[in-house]
Amino acid sequence: MKRIPVLLTIVVMLLLGCASEKSGEAEDARGGTPVVYVSNYPLKYFAERIGSGHAQVRFPATASGDPAYWKPTPDDVLAMHKADLILLSGASYEKWLANVSLPPSRLIDTAAGASDAFIELEEEITHSHGPEGEHEHVGLAFTIWMDMTLAVEQAHAVKEAFAARWPAHKQQFEERFAALERDLQTLDADFRAVVAVNPDLRVVFSHPVYQYFARRYGVNGRSVHWEPDAMPDASMWSEMQELLAEHRAPWMLWEGEPLPEIAQYLADLGVRSVVVDPCGNQPEAGDFLSVMRDNVTHLRRVYTGEAS
């Protein structure tokens, strides 16, 4: 029953036909500000860095949830049909796309050029947490922007899409992309340098979202499926002890700050906690660049042993 409103929306869009398909071009002709929808925060940051002043970037996912498991409402679908461009993260990130019909000419898969670098997940994992409820980790790993070289590929795809849509501003898009590329390349070099200090150091990842990060920067990590705001049950603690018996890791990398009681329990096991934020959603403070710089700082303490 829940899919009926979305299906009705699709029918309405099909009836609108060409008028809907050309809505973005008509808006440009009237002198209005073009609208670009994005599916996660990294794309929002890239699009705003490259297209600021030329496009209004809209990120519809709720601040409280994980955008990777967000589902559009019928109103969201209608709004995206009227957009000039819809930027997708790709690599199976937008699971909602299978149930929604959108104009192909305005869909930009920013990961399409990096498909040969995708990582297949080794196992299917279903678990429940937060406002999204139950969800799966299956198919492809999707946090490709955690490899800064792949983040550059995504930003390049954004720049190319903007230049094709609004060629009069191509030079400005090129210049802004070049500045963003330099920032991402600096982060890439910083992450590599930090891990190279102690490449044999073992860590545990709190969630299966660090695959591209671990591969690119040589992080020796194993993953569990914990949430920072939910105390693990007895079986999860038992599994952690089994993991530590074969993968003795003095650090656990978290998406967000864990509950104090979780951090203390881990400390009692000889494992300290540190946040390395994938930044899939809008941060409460700062932006993508500042969050990644914080990640570098946090990891530097881990790999040099500076953190207490």
C-alpha positions as CSV (number, residue, x, y, z in Angstrom):
1,M,0.0,0.0,0.0
2,K,2.9,2.4,0.7
3,R,4.0,2.4,-2.9
4,I,0.6,3.6,-4.3
5,P,1.3,7.3,-3.9
6,V,4.7,7.0,-5.6
7,L,3.1,5.1,-8.5
8,L,0.4,7.7,-8.9
9,T,3.1,10.3,-9.0
10,I,4.9,8.5,-11.8
11,V,1.7,8.3,-13.8
12,V,1.2,12.0,-13.4
13,M,4.8,12.6,-14.6
14,L,4.3,10.5,-17.6
15,L,1.2,12.4,-18.6
16,L,3.1,15.7,-18.2
17,G,5.6,14.4,-20.8
18,C,7.6,16.9,-22.7
19,A,6.5,19.8,-20.6
20,S,8.1,18.3,-17.5
21,E,11.2,17.3,-19.4
22,K,11.8,20.8,-20.5
23,S,11.0,22.6,-17.3
24,G,14.6,23.3,-16.4
25,E,15.3,24.8,-19.8
26,A,12.2,27.0,-19.5
27,E,13.3,28.2,-16.1
28,D,16.7,29.2,-17.5
29,A,15.0,31.1,-20.4
30,R,12.9,33.0,-17.8
31,G,16.1,34.0,-16.0
32,G,15.2,32.0,-12.8
33,T,17.9,30.2,-10.7
34,P,18.4,26.6,-11.9
35,V,17.7,23.9,-9.4
36,V,20.0,20.9,-8.7
37,Y,19.1,18.0,-6.5
38,V,21.7,15.9,-4.8
39,S,21.4,12.5,-3.0
40,N,24.0,13.1,-0.2
41,Y,26.0,15.8,1.5
42,P,29.4,15.3,-0.3
43,L,27.6,16.0,-3.6
44,K,26.0,19.0,-2.1
45,Y,29.4,20.3,-1.1
46,F,30.9,19.6,-4.5
47,A,28.0,21.2,-6.3
48,E,28.0,24.3,-4.2
49,R,31.8,24.7,-4.5
50,I,31.6,24.4,-8.3
51,G,28.2,26.0,-9.1
52,S,27.7,28.6,-6.4
53,G,25.7,31.6,-7.7
54,H,24.6,29.7,-10.8
55,A,22.4,26.9,-9.2
56,Q,20.3,26.3,-6.1
57,V,21.5,23.0,-4.6
58,R,18.8,21.1,-2.8
59,F,19.5,18.1,-0.5
60,P,16.1,16.6,0.5
61,A,17.2,13.9,2.9
62,T,16.4,14.5,6.6
63,A,19.2,15.6,8.9
64,S,18.5,12.9,11.4
65,G,18.8,9.9,9.1
66,D,21.4,8.3,6.8
67,P,20.8,9.6,3.3
68,A,21.8,6.2,1.9
69,Y,18.5,4.8,3.3
70,W,16.4,7.9,2.6
71,K,13.2,7.4,0.6
72,P,11.6,10.2,-1.4
73,T,8.0,11.2,-0.8
74,P,5.6,11.8,-3.7
75,D,6.3,15.5,-3.2
76,D,10.0,14.9,-3.4
77,V,9.5,13.0,-6.7
78,L,7.5,15.9,-8.1
79,A,10.1,18.4,-7.1
80,M,12.9,16.4,-8.7
81,H,11.0,16.1,-11.9
82,K,11.1,19.9,-12.1
83,A,14.9,20.1,-11.3
84,D,17.5,21.0,-13.9
85,L,19.8,18.3,-12.8
86,I,19.8,15.4,-10.3
87,L,23.2,14.4,-9.0
88,L,23.5,10.7,-7.9
89,S,26.4,9.3,-5.9
90,G,26.1,6.0,-7.7
91,A,27.6,2.6,-6.7
92,S,24.2,1.4,-5.5
93,Y,23.9,4.4,-3.1
94,E,20.4,5.5,-4.2
95,K,18.3,2.4,-3.4
96,W,15.1,4.4,-3.8
97,L,15.8,4.9,-7.5
98,A,14.5,1.4,-8.3
99,N,11.0,2.5,-7.3
100,V,10.9,6.0,-8.9
101,S,10.8,7.2,-12.5
102,L,12.9,10.3,-13.2
103,P,13.9,12.0,-16.5
104,P,17.1,10.1,-17.6
105,S,18.5,13.2,-19.4
106,R,18.8,15.0,-16.0
107,L,20.2,12.1,-14.0
108,I,23.9,12.4,-13.5
109,D,25.6,9.3,-12.0
110,T,28.8,10.9,-10.6
111,A,30.4,7.5,-10.0
112,A,29.9,6.2,-13.5
113,G,33.5,6.9,-14.5
114,A,34.9,5.0,-11.5
115,S,32.9,1.8,-11.9
116,D,36.0,-0.3,-12.4
117,A,37.0,0.8,-8.8
118,F,33.8,-0.4,-7.1
119,I,34.1,-2.8,-4.2
120,E,31.7,-5.8,-4.0
121,L,30.5,-6.5,-0.5
122,E,31.5,-10.0,0.7
123,E,28.4,-10.6,2.8
124,E,24.8,-9.5,3.1
125,I,24.0,-7.8,6.4
126,T,20.6,-6.7,7.6
127,H,20.2,-4.8,10.8
128,S,17.9,-2.2,12.3
129,H,18.7,1.2,13.9
130,G,17.7,4.8,13.9
131,P,14.7,6.4,12.0
132,E,15.4,4.4,8.9
133,G,14.6,1.1,10.6
134,E,15.8,-2.1,9.1
135,H,18.2,-1.9,6.2
136,E,20.8,-4.0,4.3
137,H,24.4,-3.8,3.4
138,V,24.5,-5.8,0.2
139,G,25.9,-5.5,-3.3
140,L,28.4,-2.7,-3.7
141,A,30.2,-0.6,-1.0
142,F,28.9,2.9,-1.7
143,T,30.9,5.4,0.3
144,I,33.3,6.0,-2.6
145,W,34.0,9.6,-1.6
146,M,36.1,8.3,1.3
147,D,38.8,7.6,-1.2
148,M,39.7,11.2,-2.1
149,T,40.8,10.2,-5.6
150,L,37.3,8.9,-6.3
151,A,35.9,12.1,-4.7
152,V,37.8,14.0,-7.3
153,E,36.2,11.8,-10.0
154,Q,32.7,12.6,-8.6
155,A,33.5,16.3,-8.4
156,H,34.8,16.2,-12.0
157,A,31.5,14.6,-13.1
158,V,29.6,17.5,-11.4
159,K,31.7,20.0,-13.2
160,E,31.2,18.3,-16.5
161,A,27.4,18.2,-16.0
162,F,27.3,21.9,-15.1
163,A,29.4,22.9,-18.0
164,A,27.2,20.9,-20.4
165,R,24.0,22.3,-19.0
166,W,25.2,25.9,-18.6
167,P,28.1,26.3,-21.1
168,A,28.3,30.1,-20.7
169,H,29.8,29.6,-17.3
170,K,32.2,26.7,-18.2
171,Q,35.3,28.7,-17.4
172,Q,34.2,29.5,-13.9
173,F,33.1,25.9,-13.3
174,E,36.6,24.8,-14.5
175,E,38.4,27.2,-12.1
176,R,36.3,26.2,-9.1
177,F,36.7,22.5,-9.8
178,A,40.5,23.0,-10.0
179,A,40.4,24.6,-6.5
180,L,38.3,21.8,-5.1
181,E,40.5,19.2,-6.7
182,R,43.6,20.7,-5.0
183,D,41.8,20.5,-1.6
184,L,40.9,16.9,-2.2
185,Q,44.3,16.0,-3.4
186,T,45.8,17.6,-0.2
187,L,43.5,15.5,1.9
188,D,44.5,12.4,-0.1
189,A,48.2,13.1,0.6
190,D,47.5,13.8,4.3
191,F,45.6,10.5,4.8
192,R,48.3,8.5,3.1
193,A,51.1,10.2,5.1
194,V,49.3,9.6,8.4
195,V,48.7,5.9,7.9
196,A,52.2,5.4,6.5
197,V,53.6,6.3,10.0
198,N,52.4,2.9,11.3
199,P,50.8,0.9,8.5
200,D,50.7,-2.3,10.6
201,L,48.4,-0.8,13.2
202,R,45.2,-2.7,13.5
203,V,41.8,-1.0,14.0
204,V,38.2,-1.9,14.1
205,F,35.6,-0.1,12.1
206,S,32.3,0.5,13.8
207,H,30.3,0.1,10.6
208,P,30.8,-1.3,7.1
209,V,31.3,2.0,5.4
210,Y,35.1,2.4,5.3
211,Q,36.0,0.0,2.5
212,Y,37.2,2.6,0.0
213,F,39.0,4.5,2.7
214,A,40.8,1.3,3.9
215,R,41.8,0.3,0.5
216,R,43.2,3.6,-0.6
217,Y,45.1,4.4,2.5
218,G,46.2,1.0,3.6
219,V,44.2,0.9,6.8
220,N,44.5,-2.5,8.5
221,G,40.9,-2.8,9.7
222,R,38.1,-5.2,10.4
223,S,34.4,-4.1,10.6
224,V,31.6,-4.8,13.0
225,H,28.0,-3.4,12.7
226,W,27.5,-1.1,15.7
227,E,25.8,2.3,16.1
228,P,27.3,5.0,18.3
229,D,24.0,5.8,20.0
230,A,22.9,2.2,20.7
231,M,24.5,0.0,23.4
232,P,25.5,-3.4,21.8
233,D,23.8,-6.4,23.3
234,A,25.7,-9.3,24.9
235,S,26.1,-11.3,21.7
236,M,27.7,-8.3,20.0
237,W,30.2,-7.8,22.9
238,S,31.0,-11.5,22.7
239,E,31.7,-11.2,19.0
240,M,33.9,-8.2,19.6
241,Q,36.0,-10.2,22.1
242,E,36.3,-13.0,19.5
243,L,37.4,-10.4,16.9
244,L,40.0,-8.9,19.2
245,A,41.4,-12.3,20.0
246,E,42.6,-12.6,16.3
247,H,42.8,-9.0,15.3
248,R,44.2,-7.2,18.3
249,A,43.2,-3.6,17.7
250,P,43.9,-0.8,20.2
251,W,41.5,1.6,18.3
252,M,37.9,1.6,17.0
253,L,37.0,4.1,14.3
254,W,33.4,5.4,14.7
255,E,31.1,7.3,12.3
256,G,30.0,9.5,15.3
257,E,30.9,9.9,18.9
258,P,29.9,6.7,20.8
259,L,27.9,6.7,24.0
260,P,30.2,7.2,27.0
261,E,29.3,3.8,28.4
262,I,30.2,2.1,25.1
263,A,33.5,3.9,25.0
264,Q,34.2,2.9,28.6
265,Y,33.3,-0.8,28.0
266,L,35.7,-0.8,25.0
267,A,38.4,0.9,27.0
268,D,38.1,-1.9,29.6
269,L,38.9,-4.3,26.7
270,G,41.9,-2.2,25.7
271,V,40.3,-0.4,22.8
272,R,40.1,3.4,22.5
273,S,37.5,5.2,20.4
274,V,38.0,7.9,17.8
275,V,35.6,9.5,15.3
276,V,36.4,9.3,11.5
277,D,33.2,10.7,10.1
278,P,32.3,9.6,6.5
279,C,30.2,12.9,6.3
280,G,27.4,11.4,4.2
281,N,25.0,13.9,5.8
282,Q,25.2,17.6,6.6
283,P,27.5,18.1,9.6
284,E,26.3,20.1,12.5
285,A,29.3,22.4,12.2
286,G,31.7,23.1,9.4
287,D,31.6,21.4,6.0
288,F,33.0,18.4,4.1
289,L,36.5,19.9,3.9
290,S,36.7,20.7,7.6
291,V,35.2,17.3,8.7
292,M,37.8,15.5,6.6
293,R,40.6,17.7,8.0
294,D,39.3,16.8,11.5
295,N,39.5,13.1,10.4
296,V,43.1,13.6,9.4
297,T,43.8,15.1,12.8
298,H,42.1,12.3,14.7
299,L,43.9,9.7,12.7
300,R,47.3,11.4,13.2
301,R,46.8,11.0,17.0
302,V,45.9,7.3,16.5
303,Y,48.9,6.5,14.3
304,T,51.5,8.5,16.2
305,G,50.2,7.4,19.6
306,E,49.6,11.0,20.7
307,A,46.1,10.4,22.0
308,S,45.7,9.4,25.6
